[in-house]
């Protein structure tokens, strides 16, 4: 999410309900939203959806009876995560709208300047919290994808690999959207805490995603 992007944004409902071709055209347009934050949530949702698919193609198979209970739980978690990713698309667009509204406030008087500054800082904080929340969801998706890649139906192990790669790309994308807003936040304690959490999520996510990718690739080679 760029802090001062130009253009008008689309509605969250249109973004999440639009056909894929329309959504990609919206991303390609000069409009301020949807943008990278929404794309991160979509990628995370794709990861969660693929986790669910692997679960569906594993549960009920005699060969995988030993992991059926575990993957049934993973399926429930993946479905819930996918829906939370959809909500994250809306949250990103709404947060960006708040930032743009704050920057548009009048600044003719000292009082207006102070009020506008406070509104911008509050909006930037919201715009940081939205992708940070998305990053947490992406970290969960990586863990679920790792589980299905290791224990799911071997005939769809490549889909587990794609799931973890999508979730990891989403995590790193969300991290960029956190970083772009942290630069302008004056509350350094908040910024430091957000940056530290993001670095922890990135480090753990990278290690888990790479290990899972190598596991999948080894099984396919």
N, C-alpha and C positions, 0 to 999 in steps of 0.2 A: 504494500500500500504506500504509494508516494504521498508525501505530506501535503504538497500543494500542486497536485496534478490539475490540468485544465480539462474542461468538458463536463458534460452532464452524466450522471450515473444511471444505470438501469435499476429496475425494481428487483428486490430479492426474489419475489415470486416468479418473475419472468425468467430469472437466471436459473433457478432450480427446476423449473418445469419445462424449460425450452428443449427442443430437440438438440441433439449433439451438434449438428451443423450450425444451428442458430447460436448456440452457446459459444462455439468457436469463432463465429463471425463477430459476436459481441466482444470477445476477448481481443480480436484483431482491430476493433474499431478505435477511434480517437477518444471515446468516452472514458471518463475516469474510472468507472466500474462497469463490469467486473474486471478485476486485475489480478495481480499475483497472489494476494491473500485468498481470493475466491478459488483461484486455480489450485492453490495448496490444499484447500479443503476438498476439492473435487478429486485430486490425486489420492488423498487419504481415504476418501470414500470408495474409490476404485480398489484400493488395497483391501479394505474391509469387506467389500463385496466379493472379491476373489477368495478371501479366507472362507467366507460363507459357502461359496461354491464348492471348494475342496471338502468342506465338512459334509455337505449334502451328498457328495459322491463317495464318501467314506462310510457314513453312518448307515447301518443296515447291512453292510457286507460282512459275511462270515469271517473273512480273512482278517478283518479289523475289529472283531468283537472286543478285543482286549482294550481298545482305546475308544470305544463307542461312547461311553459315559463322559470321558474327558472332552471329546470333540463335540458332543452334544452341548456341553457347557460353553465351549468355544463358539459354537454356532450362535447361541443366544447372545453372547458378548459381541460377536461380529455384527450381527443384525442391529443391535443397539448402537454400536459404534458408527455404523453406516448412517443411521438416522441423525446421530449427533454431528457427523460431518456435514450433512445437509444443513443443519441448523447453523453450523460454523460459517457456511457461505453467507447466510443472511446476516450473521453477526458482523462479519467483515465489512459488508456493504453498509450496514447501519453505522458502524464505527467510523468509516470513512466519511459518511454523510455528516456525522457530528463534527468531525475535524473541519470540513469545508464550511459548515455553518458557523463555526467559531471564527474562522479566518475572515468570514464575510461580515462580522459584526462591525458597527461603526467605531471610529477612532478619532473623532473630532475634538473631544475634550479629554482632560486628564482622567476623569472618572471613567469615561468610555474606554480609554486605552487600558486602564487597570482592569476593568471588567472583561475586556476582550482578551487580555493576556491570561487572566485566570481561566477563562473559558477554553482557550487554546490548550493550556496545560492539562486541564481536566480531559479534554477530548483526545489529546495525544496519549494520555494514560490509558484511556479506553481503547484507543487504536493499537496500543501495545498489548493490552490484556487479551484482545481477541485472537491475534495470531499465536500468542503464548498458550492460550487454552487449546487452540488447534494443534499446536506442537505436542502438547500432552496427549491428545487423542492419537496423533501419529505414532507416538512412542508405544501406545497401547496396541495399535495396529501392527507394528513391527513385531511385538511379542507374540501376538496371535498368529501372524504369518509364519513366524519361526516354529511355532508348535505344529501347525498343519503341514509345514514342509518336512518336518522330522517324523511325523506320525501319521499323516494322511495317506490317502490312496496314492500309491506310487505312479499310477497312470496319469495323474494330474499334478505331479510334483512340480512341473514347470510353472503351473499356475500359482502354486505356493511361492515360487521364486519371484514371479512377476508381482505378486502381492507385497512381498517384503521390499522389493525395489521401488514400487509405487509409494509405499508408506514412508520409506526412507527419503525419497525425493520430496515428498510432501513435508516431512519434518524439516529438511534443510531449507525448503522454500518458506515455510512459516518462520524459520529463524531469521531469514533476510528481512521479513516484514516486521519482526520485532526490532531488529537492529536499526532499520531506517527511521523508526519513530523514537527510539531511545536517544538518538543524537540531539534531539531538540527538547528533551524533557529536563526540566530544571531540578526536579527532586532527585538528587544523585543517589540517595539511599534506595529509592524505588528502582532507579535505573540499574544500580549495581546488583540488586537482588534478582531482577529480571534477567540480566545478562548472565549471572552465575547459574541460574536455573536452566537457561537456554543452553549454556555450555555443557552442563551435566547431561541434559537430554541428548544433545548432539553426540557427545562422546559415547554414551551407552548405546544409542541408536546405531551409530556407525559400526561399532564392534559387533552388535547383534546382527545387523543387516549383512555385513560382509561374511560373517560365519555362516549364516543361512544361505547366502548366495553360493558360497563355495560348496556347501553340503549338497545343494540342488545340482550344481554344475557337475560335481563328482559323480552323482547318481546318473546323470545324463550322458557323460562321456563314455 
